[in-house]
Amino acid sequence: MTFVRLHEVGPRDGLQNEKRVIPVAEKVALIDLLGRSGLRDIEIGSFVSPKWVPQMADTPQVMAGIAPVAGVRYAVLVPNLRGWDGFVAARVPGVVYEVAVFVAASEGFSRSNLNCSVAESVERLVPVVAAAQAAGVGLRGYISCVTDCPFDGPVAPDAVAKVAAMVRALAPMPVSLGDTIGKATPATVAAMLDAVLEIAPADQLAGHFHDTGGQALANIETALGKGLRAFDSAVAGLGGCPYAPGAPGNVATEKVLALLHGAGFQTGIDTDVIAEAAALARRMR
């Protein structure tokens, strides 16, 4: 059977939008439960400004509190050198981490979210990428608004491919392609992937779909047909992007597993444990 890798983003991309201040102990409990499910990648926090994303201000405490599982990579979002320094100070010896860096495919979203142009946002990543490479820490790129932007409207596939090429020129990192506001359709996803696959192989790409428009699973099926074998998801469909109006939630991990297992793909993930984690996540809202 063909293996598909899921990147669980609930503890970061999911919880960052919750208005209630979620205690560290609850976040740690969720991450530890997810770690026992067979997931190989769990996004646990970010080192962004607490002014903009206060829910993630306790990421160092979360990192210190989790019980790391062998074979699991724990990912954190790092936007700049200040964030890198925060990560270095918080990292726990022996734990396998991955640093995620992010840009947008649209100028409007980049200006709103990062207060700079797309080209400038990529340039800002240079020192972070260099620091991670020097420290032997894995890298993963995120590209937002790969089909539609809340400010600019439809995003041209060639624009996404151009940004993906710019990110991978920094380092040969895998790239997650984000349908940030959930407006993607199988047709727009197919067109976007056709363009991006010209500059990056399918095994270096992941799909990150929001289910705002109810198209996430259909979009995953389209991406599977294009050869992608990695997808981001969040237990219980937690969260989304606080800077994208109308984007309430990521596609639920449990729904993605049902789709994949029903289609004969292997994930190595225990659906019973994920169901337990989803129930815990719903109680955290």
TISE-849926 format. One record per residue (C-alpha): x, y, z; residue number from 1; residue in one letter. Coordinates in nm, 3 decimals. Each point is the difference from the previous one (the first is absolute). Layout:
! residues N
<node c1="X" c2="Y" c3="Z" num="NUM" residu="A"/>
...
//
This chain:
! residues 285
<node c1="0.000" c2="0.000" c3="0.000" num="1" residu="M"/>
<node c1="0.111" c2="0.357" c3="-0.068" num="2" residu="T"/>
<node c1="0.094" c2="0.203" c3="0.307" num="3" residu="F"/>
<node c1="-0.140" c2="0.349" c3="0.060" num="4" residu="V"/>
<node c1="0.154" c2="0.220" c3="0.268" num="5" residu="R"/>
<node c1="-0.222" c2="0.230" c3="0.206" num="6" residu="L"/>
<node c1="0.135" c2="0.311" c3="0.168" num="7" residu="H"/>
<node c1="-0.215" c2="0.076" c3="0.302" num="8" residu="E"/>
<node c1="-0.033" c2="0.378" c3="0.036" num="9" residu="V"/>
<node c1="-0.275" c2="0.022" c3="0.262" num="10" residu="G"/>
<node c1="0.217" c2="0.097" c3="0.299" num="11" residu="P"/>
<node c1="0.136" c2="0.301" c3="-0.191" num="12" residu="R"/>
<node c1="-0.199" c2="0.102" c3="-0.305" num="13" residu="D"/>
<node c1="-0.315" c2="-0.121" c3="0.171" num="14" residu="G"/>
<node c1="0.029" c2="0.134" c3="0.351" num="15" residu="L"/>
<node c1="0.152" c2="0.336" c3="-0.099" num="16" residu="Q"/>
<node c1="-0.348" c2="0.126" c3="-0.087" num="17" residu="N"/>
<node c1="-0.175" c2="-0.097" c3="0.323" num="18" residu="E"/>
<node c1="-0.111" c2="0.298" c3="0.206" num="19" residu="K"/>
<node c1="0.023" c2="-0.181" c3="0.333" num="20" residu="R"/>
<node c1="0.350" c2="-0.004" c3="0.146" num="21" residu="V"/>
<node c1="0.075" c2="-0.371" c3="-0.005" num="22" residu="I"/>
<node c1="0.220" c2="-0.118" c3="0.289" num="23" residu="P"/>
<node c1="0.335" c2="-0.157" c3="-0.082" num="24" residu="V"/>
<node c1="-0.109" c2="-0.324" c3="0.167" num="25" residu="A"/>
<node c1="-0.291" c2="-0.036" c3="-0.245" num="26" residu="E"/>
<node c1="0.220" c2="0.062" c3="-0.301" num="27" residu="K"/>
<node c1="0.257" c2="-0.248" c3="0.126" num="28" residu="V"/>
<node c1="-0.269" c2="-0.262" c3="0.062" num="29" residu="A"/>
<node c1="-0.125" c2="0.036" c3="-0.357" num="30" residu="L"/>
<node c1="0.350" c2="-0.018" c3="-0.150" num="31" residu="I"/>
<node c1="0.093" c2="-0.303" c3="0.208" num="32" residu="D"/>
<node c1="-0.317" c2="-0.181" c3="-0.101" num="33" residu="L"/>
<node c1="0.066" c2="0.079" c3="-0.366" num="34" residu="L"/>
<node c1="0.355" c2="-0.129" c3="0.046" num="35" residu="G"/>
<node c1="-0.139" c2="-0.339" c3="0.098" num="36" residu="R"/>
<node c1="-0.216" c2="-0.026" c3="-0.312" num="37" residu="S"/>
<node c1="0.269" c2="-0.092" c3="-0.250" num="38" residu="G"/>
<node c1="0.028" c2="0.350" c3="-0.146" num="39" residu="L"/>
<node c1="0.355" c2="0.082" c3="-0.106" num="40" residu="R"/>
<node c1="-0.035" c2="0.378" c3="-0.020" num="41" residu="D"/>
<node c1="-0.171" c2="0.224" c3="0.255" num="42" residu="I"/>
<node c1="0.007" c2="0.380" c3="-0.011" num="43" residu="E"/>
<node c1="0.012" c2="0.115" c3="0.361" num="44" residu="I"/>
<node c1="0.047" c2="0.378" c3="0.004" num="45" residu="G"/>
<node c1="0.157" c2="0.309" c3="-0.146" num="46" residu="S"/>
<node c1="0.249" c2="0.269" c3="0.085" num="47" residu="F"/>
<node c1="-0.193" c2="0.294" c3="-0.137" num="48" residu="V"/>
<node c1="-0.074" c2="0.325" c3="0.180" num="49" residu="S"/>
<node c1="-0.233" c2="-0.063" c3="0.297" num="50" residu="P"/>
<node c1="-0.158" c2="0.335" c3="-0.086" num="51" residu="K"/>
<node c1="-0.137" c2="-0.147" c3="-0.322" num="52" residu="W"/>
<node c1="-0.054" c2="-0.362" c3="0.103" num="53" residu="V"/>
<node c1="-0.032" c2="-0.001" c3="0.381" num="54" residu="P"/>
<node c1="-0.118" c2="-0.362" c3="0.008" num="55" residu="Q"/>
<node c1="0.350" c2="-0.112" c3="-0.102" num="56" residu="M"/>
<node c1="0.190" c2="0.204" c3="0.260" num="57" residu="A"/>
<node c1="0.044" c2="-0.309" c3="0.217" num="58" residu="D"/>
<node c1="0.170" c2="-0.212" c3="-0.267" num="59" residu="T"/>
<node c1="0.324" c2="-0.030" c3="0.207" num="60" residu="P"/>
<node c1="-0.200" c2="-0.140" c3="0.291" num="61" residu="Q"/>
<node c1="-0.180" c2="-0.241" c3="-0.232" num="62" residu="V"/>
<node c1="0.332" c2="-0.120" c3="-0.142" num="63" residu="M"/>
<node c1="0.129" c2="-0.060" c3="0.351" num="64" residu="A"/>
<node c1="-0.313" c2="-0.183" c3="0.107" num="65" residu="G"/>
<node c1="-0.059" c2="-0.258" c3="-0.272" num="66" residu="I"/>
<node c1="0.110" c2="-0.362" c3="0.022" num="67" residu="A"/>
<node c1="0.179" c2="-0.042" c3="-0.335" num="68" residu="P"/>
<node c1="-0.062" c2="-0.321" c3="-0.193" num="69" residu="V"/>
<node c1="0.274" c2="-0.169" c3="-0.200" num="70" residu="A"/>
<node c1="-0.058" c2="0.034" c3="-0.371" num="71" residu="G"/>
<node c1="-0.211" c2="0.315" c3="0.031" num="72" residu="V"/>
<node c1="0.115" c2="0.340" c3="-0.128" num="73" residu="R"/>
<node c1="-0.129" c2="0.297" c3="0.194" num="74" residu="Y"/>
<node c1="-0.039" c2="0.309" c3="-0.216" num="75" residu="A"/>
<node c1="0.003" c2="0.366" c3="0.098" num="76" residu="V"/>
<node c1="-0.063" c2="0.306" c3="-0.214" num="77" residu="L"/>
<node c1="0.295" c2="0.241" c3="-0.008" num="78" residu="V"/>
<node c1="-0.046" c2="0.324" c3="-0.198" num="79" residu="P"/>
<node c1="0.327" c2="0.181" c3="0.068" num="80" residu="N"/>
<node c1="0.329" c2="-0.006" c3="0.193" num="81" residu="L"/>
<node c1="-0.169" c2="0.117" c3="0.318" num="82" residu="R"/>
<node c1="-0.227" c2="-0.299" c3="-0.028" num="83" residu="G"/>
<node c1="0.299" c2="-0.223" c3="-0.071" num="84" residu="W"/>
<node c1="0.173" c2="0.122" c3="0.314" num="85" residu="D"/>
<node c1="-0.315" c2="-0.076" c3="0.198" num="86" residu="G"/>
<node c1="-0.011" c2="-0.350" c3="-0.146" num="87" residu="F"/>
<node c1="0.366" c2="-0.066" c3="0.078" num="88" residu="V"/>
<node c1="-0.050" c2="0.111" c3="0.360" num="89" residu="A"/>
<node c1="-0.304" c2="-0.226" c3="0.038" num="90" residu="A"/>
<node c1="0.108" c2="-0.315" c3="-0.185" num="91" residu="R"/>
<node c1="0.035" c2="-0.313" c3="0.207" num="92" residu="V"/>
<node c1="0.308" c2="-0.217" c3="-0.064" num="93" residu="P"/>
<node c1="-0.076" c2="-0.328" c3="-0.170" num="94" residu="G"/>
<node c1="-0.331" c2="0.108" c3="-0.151" num="95" residu="V"/>
<node c1="-0.028" c2="0.002" c3="-0.380" num="96" residu="V"/>
<node c1="-0.128" c2="0.337" c3="-0.115" num="97" residu="Y"/>
<node c1="-0.096" c2="0.155" c3="-0.329" num="98" residu="E"/>
<node c1="-0.008" c2="0.372" c3="-0.070" num="99" residu="V"/>
<node c1="-0.279" c2="0.126" c3="-0.222" num="100" residu="A"/>
<node c1="0.042" c2="0.323" c3="-0.195" num="101" residu="V"/>
<node c1="-0.284" c2="0.170" c3="-0.181" num="102" residu="F"/>
<node c1="-0.077" c2="0.235" c3="-0.286" num="103" residu="V"/>
<node c1="-0.307" c2="0.081" c3="-0.208" num="104" residu="A"/>
<node c1="-0.066" c2="-0.045" c3="-0.369" num="105" residu="A"/>
<node c1="-0.192" c2="0.329" c3="-0.020" num="106" residu="S"/>
<node c1="0.124" c2="0.352" c3="0.054" num="107" residu="E"/>
<node c1="-0.315" c2="0.107" c3="0.184" num="108" residu="G"/>
<node c1="0.027" c2="-0.273" c3="0.262" num="109" residu="F"/>
<node c1="0.374" c2="0.055" c3="0.038" num="110" residu="S"/>
<node c1="-0.054" c2="0.371" c3="0.062" num="111" residu="R"/>
<node c1="-0.277" c2="-0.065" c3="0.250" num="112" residu="S"/>
<node c1="0.158" c2="-0.293" c3="0.182" num="113" residu="N"/>
<node c1="0.373" c2="0.073" c3="-0.024" num="114" residu="L"/>
<node c1="0.000" c2="0.374" c3="-0.080" num="115" residu="N"/>
<node c1="0.229" c2="-0.048" c3="-0.298" num="116" residu="C"/>
<node c1="0.000" c2="-0.117" c3="-0.359" num="117" residu="S"/>
<node c1="0.025" c2="-0.366" c3="-0.093" num="118" residu="V"/>
<node c1="0.359" c2="0.046" c3="-0.116" num="119" residu="A"/>
<node c1="0.091" c2="0.177" c3="0.322" num="120" residu="E"/>
<node c1="-0.162" c2="-0.276" c3="0.207" num="121" residu="S"/>
<node c1="0.216" c2="-0.262" c3="-0.172" num="122" residu="V"/>
<node c1="0.311" c2="0.211" c3="0.055" num="123" residu="E"/>
<node c1="-0.081" c2="0.021" c3="0.371" num="124" residu="R"/>
<node c1="0.018" c2="-0.377" c3="0.023" num="125" residu="L"/>
<node c1="0.363" c2="-0.016" c3="-0.114" num="126" residu="V"/>
<node c1="0.159" c2="0.032" c3="0.348" num="127" residu="P"/>
<node c1="-0.253" c2="-0.239" c3="0.158" num="128" residu="V"/>
<node c1="0.063" c2="-0.263" c3="-0.266" num="129" residu="V"/>
<node c1="0.375" c2="0.043" c3="0.036" num="130" residu="A"/>
<node c1="-0.020" c2="-0.033" c3="0.379" num="131" residu="A"/>
<node c1="-0.214" c2="-0.313" c3="-0.022" num="132" residu="A"/>
<node c1="0.231" c2="-0.160" c3="-0.251" num="133" residu="Q"/>
<node c1="0.303" c2="0.080" c3="0.214" num="134" residu="A"/>
<node c1="-0.171" c2="-0.153" c3="0.303" num="135" residu="A"/>
<node c1="-0.113" c2="-0.310" c3="-0.190" num="136" residu="G"/>
<node c1="-0.371" c2="0.075" c3="0.054" num="137" residu="V"/>
<node c1="-0.243" c2="-0.108" c3="-0.270" num="138" residu="G"/>
<node c1="-0.191" c2="0.261" c3="-0.198" num="139" residu="L"/>
<node c1="-0.347" c2="0.014" c3="-0.150" num="140" residu="R"/>
<node c1="-0.150" c2="0.283" c3="-0.204" num="141" residu="G"/>
<node c1="-0.359" c2="0.118" c3="0.009" num="142" residu="Y"/>
<node c1="-0.158" c2="0.198" c3="-0.282" num="143" residu="I"/>
<node c1="-0.335" c2="0.166" c3="0.075" num="144" residu="S"/>
<node c1="-0.278" c2="0.091" c3="-0.243" num="145" residu="C"/>
<node c1="0.095" c2="-0.244" c3="-0.273" num="146" residu="V"/>
<node c1="-0.330" c2="0.034" c3="-0.187" num="147" residu="T"/>
<node c1="-0.184" c2="0.298" c3="0.151" num="148" residu="D"/>
<node c1="0.087" c2="0.303" c3="0.212" num="149" residu="C"/>
<node c1="-0.242" c2="0.187" c3="0.229" num="150" residu="P"/>
<node c1="0.142" c2="0.328" c3="-0.133" num="151" residu="F"/>
<node c1="0.106" c2="-0.068" c3="-0.361" num="152" residu="D"/>
<node c1="-0.253" c2="-0.263" c3="-0.106" num="153" residu="G"/>
<node c1="0.108" c2="-0.293" c3="-0.221" num="154" residu="P"/>
<node c1="0.374" c2="-0.072" c3="0.002" num="155" residu="V"/>
<node c1="0.168" c2="-0.100" c3="-0.327" num="156" residu="A"/>
<node c1="0.158" c2="-0.347" c3="0.003" num="157" residu="P"/>
<node c1="0.321" c2="0.141" c3="-0.146" num="158" residu="D"/>
<node c1="0.027" c2="0.240" c3="0.296" num="159" residu="A"/>
<node c1="-0.012" c2="-0.297" c3="0.241" num="160" residu="V"/>
<node c1="0.262" c2="-0.186" c3="-0.200" num="161" residu="A"/>
<node c1="0.225" c2="0.307" c3="0.003" num="162" residu="K"/>
<node c1="-0.022" c2="0.032" c3="0.378" num="163" residu="V"/>
<node c1="0.057" c2="-0.373" c3="0.048" num="164" residu="A"/>
<node c1="0.314" c2="0.027" c3="-0.214" num="165" residu="A"/>
<node c1="0.121" c2="0.295" c3="0.208" num="166" residu="M"/>
<node c1="-0.052" c2="-0.189" c3="0.326" num="167" residu="V"/>
<node c1="0.170" c2="-0.315" c3="-0.124" num="168" residu="R"/>
<node c1="0.290" c2="0.208" c3="-0.131" num="169" residu="A"/>
<node c1="0.075" c2="0.086" c3="0.364" num="170" residu="L"/>
<node c1="0.025" c2="-0.371" c3="0.085" num="171" residu="A"/>
<node c1="-0.141" c2="-0.318" c3="-0.156" num="172" residu="P"/>
<node c1="-0.278" c2="-0.012" c3="0.257" num="173" residu="M"/>
<node c1="-0.344" c2="-0.158" c3="-0.039" num="174" residu="P"/>
<node c1="-0.279" c2="0.250" c3="-0.055" num="175" residu="V"/>
<node c1="-0.356" c2="-0.002" c3="0.131" num="176" residu="S"/>
<node c1="-0.250" c2="0.169" c3="-0.231" num="177" residu="L"/>
<node c1="-0.273" c2="0.174" c3="0.196" num="178" residu="G"/>
<node c1="-0.360" c2="0.067" c3="-0.105" num="179" residu="D"/>
<node c1="-0.016" c2="0.265" c3="0.269" num="180" residu="T"/>
<node c1="-0.361" c2="0.113" c3="-0.038" num="181" residu="I"/>
<node c1="-0.153" c2="-0.328" c3="-0.112" num="182" residu="G"/>
<node c1="-0.109" c2="0.117" c3="-0.345" num="183" residu="K"/>
<node c1="0.202" c2="-0.250" c3="-0.200" num="184" residu="A"/>
<node c1="-0.180" c2="-0.245" c3="-0.227" num="185" residu="T"/>
<node c1="0.132" c2="-0.315" c3="-0.167" num="186" residu="P"/>
<node c1="0.038" c2="0.198" c3="-0.322" num="187" residu="A"/>
<node c1="0.202" c2="0.284" c3="0.154" num="188" residu="T"/>
<node c1="0.208" c2="-0.245" c3="0.204" num="189" residu="V"/>
<node c1="0.080" c2="-0.202" c3="-0.312" num="190" residu="A"/>
<node c1="0.107" c2="0.311" c3="-0.192" num="191" residu="A"/>
<node c1="0.215" c2="0.120" c3="0.289" num="192" residu="M"/>
<node c1="0.167" c2="-0.339" c3="0.046" num="193" residu="L"/>
<node c1="0.071" c2="-0.033" c3="-0.371" num="194" residu="D"/>
<node c1="0.197" c2="0.324" c3="0.024" num="195" residu="A"/>
<node c1="0.181" c2="-0.081" c3="0.326" num="196" residu="V"/>
<node c1="0.090" c2="-0.352" c3="-0.112" num="197" residu="L"/>
<node c1="0.205" c2="0.159" c3="-0.277" num="198" residu="E"/>
<node c1="0.245" c2="0.127" c3="0.262" num="199" residu="I"/>
<node c1="-0.031" c2="-0.253" c3="0.286" num="200" residu="A"/>
<node c1="-0.065" c2="-0.376" c3="0.007" num="201" residu="P"/>
<node c1="-0.320" c2="-0.132" c3="0.155" num="202" residu="A"/>
<node c1="0.189" c2="-0.163" c3="0.288" num="203" residu="D"/>
<node c1="0.117" c2="0.346" c3="0.109" num="204" residu="Q"/>
<node c1="-0.351" c2="0.148" c3="0.013" num="205" residu="L"/>
<node c1="-0.285" c2="-0.018" c3="0.250" num="206" residu="A"/>
<node c1="-0.359" c2="0.119" c3="-0.018" num="207" residu="G"/>
<node c1="-0.142" c2="0.221" c3="0.276" num="208" residu="H"/>
<node c1="-0.373" c2="0.039" c3="-0.051" num="209" residu="F"/>
<node c1="-0.263" c2="0.185" c3="0.198" num="210" residu="H"/>
<node c1="-0.353" c2="-0.132" c3="-0.014" num="211" residu="D"/>
<node c1="-0.175" c2="0.338" c3="-0.001" num="212" residu="T"/>
<node c1="-0.161" c2="-0.076" c3="-0.334" num="213" residu="G"/>
<node c1="-0.048" c2="-0.370" c3="0.066" num="214" residu="G"/>
<node c1="0.250" c2="-0.091" c3="-0.272" num="215" residu="Q"/>
<node c1="0.299" c2="-0.112" c3="0.206" num="216" residu="A"/>
<node c1="-0.041" c2="-0.376" c3="-0.049" num="217" residu="L"/>
<node c1="-0.066" c2="0.040" c3="-0.372" num="218" residu="A"/>
<node c1="0.310" c2="0.218" c3="-0.024" num="219" residu="N"/>
<node c1="0.203" c2="-0.267" c3="0.180" num="220" residu="I"/>
<node c1="-0.123" c2="-0.258" c3="-0.248" num="221" residu="E"/>
<node c1="0.113" c2="0.228" c3="-0.282" num="222" residu="T"/>
<node c1="0.342" c2="0.043" c3="0.159" num="223" residu="A"/>
<node c1="0.031" c2="-0.376" c3="0.050" num="224" residu="L"/>
<node c1="-0.070" c2="-0.041" c3="-0.370" num="225" residu="G"/>
<node c1="0.288" c2="0.238" c3="-0.073" num="226" residu="K"/>
<node c1="0.236" c2="-0.212" c3="0.209" num="227" residu="G"/>
<node c1="0.006" c2="0.185" c3="0.333" num="228" residu="L"/>
<node c1="0.039" c2="-0.228" c3="0.301" num="229" residu="R"/>
<node c1="0.011" c2="0.250" c3="0.288" num="230" residu="A"/>
<node c1="-0.279" c2="0.212" c3="0.144" num="231" residu="F"/>
<node c1="-0.055" c2="0.234" c3="0.294" num="232" residu="D"/>
<node c1="-0.304" c2="-0.050" c3="0.222" num="233" residu="S"/>
<node c1="-0.128" c2="0.089" c3="0.347" num="234" residu="A"/>
<node c1="-0.189" c2="-0.221" c3="0.242" num="235" residu="V"/>
<node c1="-0.365" c2="0.105" c3="0.029" num="236" residu="A"/>
<node c1="0.059" c2="0.251" c3="-0.281" num="237" residu="G"/>
<node c1="0.157" c2="0.248" c3="0.240" num="238" residu="L"/>
<node c1="0.094" c2="0.350" c3="-0.098" num="239" residu="G"/>
<node c1="0.113" c2="0.179" c3="-0.309" num="240" residu="G"/>
<node c1="0.172" c2="0.326" c3="-0.073" num="241" residu="C"/>
<node c1="-0.076" c2="0.301" c3="0.221" num="242" residu="P"/>
<node c1="0.093" c2="0.231" c3="-0.290" num="243" residu="Y"/>
<node c1="-0.239" c2="-0.156" c3="-0.251" num="244" residu="A"/>
<node c1="-0.362" c2="0.108" c3="0.053" num="245" residu="P"/>
<node c1="-0.243" c2="-0.286" c3="-0.055" num="246" residu="G"/>
<node c1="0.248" c2="-0.284" c3="0.053" num="247" residu="A"/>
<node c1="-0.136" c2="-0.182" c3="0.305" num="248" residu="P"/>
<node c1="0.173" c2="-0.337" c3="-0.014" num="249" residu="G"/>
<node c1="0.255" c2="-0.241" c3="-0.136" num="250" residu="N"/>
<node c1="-0.121" c2="-0.329" c3="-0.140" num="251" residu="V"/>
<node c1="-0.050" c2="-0.247" c3="0.286" num="252" residu="A"/>
<node c1="0.265" c2="-0.268" c3="0.043" num="253" residu="T"/>
<node c1="-0.265" c2="-0.264" c3="0.069" num="254" residu="E"/>
<node c1="-0.177" c2="0.081" c3="-0.329" num="255" residu="K"/>
<node c1="0.325" c2="-0.018" c3="-0.196" num="256" residu="V"/>
<node c1="0.084" c2="-0.335" c3="0.157" num="257" residu="L"/>
<node c1="-0.341" c2="-0.138" c3="-0.093" num="258" residu="A"/>
<node c1="0.052" c2="0.112" c3="-0.359" num="259" residu="L"/>
<node c1="0.353" c2="-0.139" c3="-0.025" num="260" residu="L"/>
<node c1="-0.067" c2="-0.332" c3="0.169" num="261" residu="H"/>
<node c1="-0.317" c2="-0.045" c3="-0.204" num="262" residu="G"/>
<node c1="0.203" c2="0.051" c3="-0.317" num="263" residu="A"/>
<node c1="0.256" c2="-0.259" c3="0.107" num="264" residu="G"/>
<node c1="0.282" c2="0.230" c3="0.107" num="265" residu="F"/>
<node c1="0.216" c2="-0.078" c3="0.303" num="266" residu="Q"/>
<node c1="0.067" c2="0.266" c3="0.266" num="267" residu="T"/>
<node c1="0.124" c2="-0.189" c3="0.305" num="268" residu="G"/>
<node c1="-0.245" c2="0.202" c3="0.211" num="269" residu="I"/>
<node c1="-0.238" c2="-0.148" c3="0.257" num="270" residu="D"/>
<node c1="-0.344" c2="0.141" c3="-0.071" num="271" residu="T"/>
<node c1="-0.125" c2="-0.083" c3="0.350" num="272" residu="D"/>
<node c1="0.272" c2="0.215" c3="0.157" num="273" residu="V"/>
<node c1="-0.075" c2="0.280" c3="-0.247" num="274" residu="I"/>
<node c1="-0.369" c2="-0.020" c3="0.093" num="275" residu="A"/>
<node c1="0.099" c2="0.039" c3="0.365" num="276" residu="E"/>
<node c1="0.222" c2="0.297" c3="-0.088" num="277" residu="A"/>
<node c1="-0.282" c2="0.157" c3="-0.202" num="278" residu="A"/>
<node c1="-0.234" c2="-0.028" c3="0.297" num="279" residu="A"/>
<node c1="0.262" c2="0.164" c3="0.220" num="280" residu="L"/>
<node c1="0.053" c2="0.276" c3="-0.258" num="281" residu="A"/>
<node c1="-0.373" c2="0.075" c3="-0.015" num="282" residu="R"/>
<node c1="-0.004" c2="0.045" c3="0.376" num="283" residu="R"/>
<node c1="0.282" c2="0.256" c3="-0.029" num="284" residu="M"/>
<node c1="-0.206" c2="0.237" c3="-0.215" num="285" residu="R"/>
//
